[in-house]
Amino acid sequence: MSQAEQHIVVADAARLDQYLAALLMGESRSQVQRLIAEGHVRLNDGPARPGSRLRVGDRLSWELPEPTPSRLVAEPMDLRILYEDEDLVVIDKPAGLVVHPGPGHPSGTLVHGLLGRGPAWSTIGGTERPGIVHRLDRDTSGLMVVARNDEAHRNLARQLQERVMTRRYRAIVVGEVAEQAARIEAPIGRDRKHRQRMAVVAGGREAITEFRRLAVAGGNSLLDVSLGTGRTHQIRVHLAYIKHPVLGDPVYGRRSPLIDRPALHAQSLTLRHPSTDKTMTWESPPPADFELAWNSLTERKMR
């Protein structure tokens, strides 16, 4: 068990778990709730509950348990590495690669491939997600940053939360988007009818997506999309919400004969290096299936 840390609450908060998750950069709300349930968090020297209301001057204390050894088995994997040092690694993830183990994916994930490159990864995400600062959906291709150590992980998580880290995507969407540029602000939460999906719902978590229309062809549009927040399926949910679902998305739109996955690619990643504070940017052109789908649309327009 690590040494207990203490904090004086500086602003009223409706829920302890939300406040502590923001305080402990890199710890998710569910991880914080588990810490509270296991008795690792105390409020004013007494027991704490996830929904405890906080007032200015309240005293919080917590201990982070030592991480349990990972049961994951390292697997050799041919990963496309764009950058690597002792703090972080930038990967160009192919479509179809699951980021971390879960139901139906006990092996063959990006995490297994990372462990195949050595054991030195951050532990903040837990034993099933070593190094994982943020994720991409299985069928989304493109750039991800993973952390080599906990200090780098916390720094990168803070950049995500404070919107210092920027991520830009290319998306082909159904329909001709009328706006040259737009901002979507709509809260996202679990779909109340279909629990495996996300949706725009009242009371959901804040979600901000911005896009620029780059081109229109064959009744579809090519967008440059940027994230202000990082909710599950955010781009896919928001674009479906404005009636322009991602081409080929079987969950929030419909399948397409042009591409056998959602036409979404994480093309650009900019961050400040955790050790040097130097601004760094990486670019990844869309893969062949994405380009083939768009070229098919532009050729159709020319006929």
Secondary structure as the mmCIF struct_conf table of DSSP 4:
data_model
#
loop_
_struct_conf.conf_type_id
_struct_conf.id
_struct_conf.beg_label_comp_id
_struct_conf.beg_label_asym_id
_struct_conf.beg_label_seq_id
_struct_conf.end_label_comp_id
_struct_conf.end_label_asym_id
_struct_conf.end_label_seq_id
HELX_LH_PP_P HELX_LH_PP_P1 SER A 2 ALA A 4
STRN STRN1 GLU A 5 ILE A 8
BEND BEND1 ALA A 11 ALA A 11
STRN STRN2 ALA A 13 ALA A 13
BEND BEND2 ALA A 14 ALA A 14
HELX_RH_AL_P HELX_RH_AL_P1 LEU A 16 LEU A 23
BEND BEND3 LEU A 24 LEU A 24
TURN_TY1_P TURN_TY1_P1 MET A 25 GLY A 26
HELX_RH_AL_P HELX_RH_AL_P2 ARG A 29 ALA A 37
TURN_TY1_P TURN_TY1_P2 GLU A 38 GLY A 39
STRN STRN3 VAL A 41 LEU A 43
TURN_TY1_P TURN_TY1_P3 ASN A 44 ASP A 45
STRN STRN4 GLY A 46 PRO A 47
TURN_TY1_P TURN_TY1_P4 PRO A 50 GLY A 51
STRN STRN5 LEU A 54 LEU A 54
TURN_TY1_P TURN_TY1_P5 VAL A 56 GLY A 57
STRN STRN6 ARG A 59 TRP A 62
HELX_LH_PP_P HELX_LH_PP_P2 LEU A 64 SER A 70
HELX_LH_PP_P HELX_LH_PP_P3 LEU A 72 ALA A 74
STRN STRN7 ILE A 81 GLU A 84
BEND BEND4 GLU A 86 ASP A 87
STRN STRN8 LEU A 88 LYS A 93
HELX_LH_PP_P HELX_LH_PP_P4 PRO A 94 PRO A 94
TURN_TY1_P TURN_TY1_P6 ALA A 95 GLY A 96
BEND BEND5 VAL A 99 HIS A 100
STRN STRN9 GLY A 102 GLY A 102
TURN_TY1_P TURN_TY1_P7 PRO A 103 GLY A 104
STRN STRN10 HIS A 105 HIS A 105
BEND BEND6 PRO A 106 THR A 109
HELX_RH_AL_P HELX_RH_AL_P3 LEU A 110 LEU A 115
TURN_TY1_P TURN_TY1_P8 GLY A 116 ARG A 117
BEND BEND7 PRO A 119 PRO A 119
TURN_TY1_P TURN_TY1_P9 ILE A 124 GLY A 125
TURN_TY1_P TURN_TY1_P10 THR A 127 GLU A 128
BEND BEND8 ARG A 129 ARG A 129
TURN_TY1_P TURN_TY1_P11 PRO A 130 GLY A 131
STRN STRN11 ILE A 132 ILE A 132
BEND BEND9 VAL A 133 HIS A 134
TURN_TY1_P TURN_TY1_P12 ARG A 138 ASP A 139
STRN STRN12 SER A 141 ALA A 147
BEND BEND10 ARG A 148 ASN A 149
HELX_RH_AL_P HELX_RH_AL_P4 ASP A 150 GLN A 161
TURN_TY1_P TURN_TY1_P13 GLU A 162 ARG A 163
BEND BEND11 MET A 165 MET A 165
STRN STRN13 THR A 166 VAL A 174
BEND BEND12 GLY A 175 GLY A 175
BEND BEND13 GLN A 180 GLN A 180
STRN STRN14 ALA A 181 GLU A 185
STRN STRN15 ILE A 188 ARG A 190
BEND BEND14 ARG A 192 LYS A 193
TURN_TY1_P TURN_TY1_P14 ARG A 195 GLN A 196
BEND BEND15 ARG A 197 ARG A 197
STRN STRN16 MET A 198 VAL A 200
TURN_TY1_P TURN_TY1_P15 ALA A 202 GLY A 203
STRN STRN17 ARG A 205 ARG A 205
STRN STRN18 ILE A 208 ALA A 217
TURN_TY1_P TURN_TY1_P16 GLY A 218 GLY A 219
STRN STRN19 ASN A 220 LEU A 227
BEND BEND16 GLY A 228 THR A 229
TURN_TY1_P TURN_TY1_P17 THR A 232 HIS A 233
HELX_RH_AL_P HELX_RH_AL_P5 GLN A 234 TYR A 241
TURN_TY1_P TURN_TY1_P18 ILE A 242 LYS A 243
HELX_LH_PP_P HELX_LH_PP_P5 PRO A 245 PRO A 245
STRN STRN20 VAL A 246 VAL A 246
TURN_TY1_P TURN_TY1_P19 LEU A 247 GLY A 248
TURN_TY1_P TURN_TY1_P20 PRO A 250 TYR A 252
BEND BEND17 GLY A 253 GLY A 253
STRN STRN21 SER A 256 SER A 256
TURN_TY1_P TURN_TY1_P21 PRO A 257 LEU A 258
STRN STRN22 ILE A 259 ILE A 259
BEND BEND18 ASP A 260 ARG A 261
STRN STRN23 LEU A 264 ARG A 272
TURN_TY1_P TURN_TY1_P22 PRO A 274 THR A 276
STRN STRN24 THR A 279 GLU A 283
HELX_RH_AL_P HELX_RH_AL_P6 ALA A 288 MET A 302
#
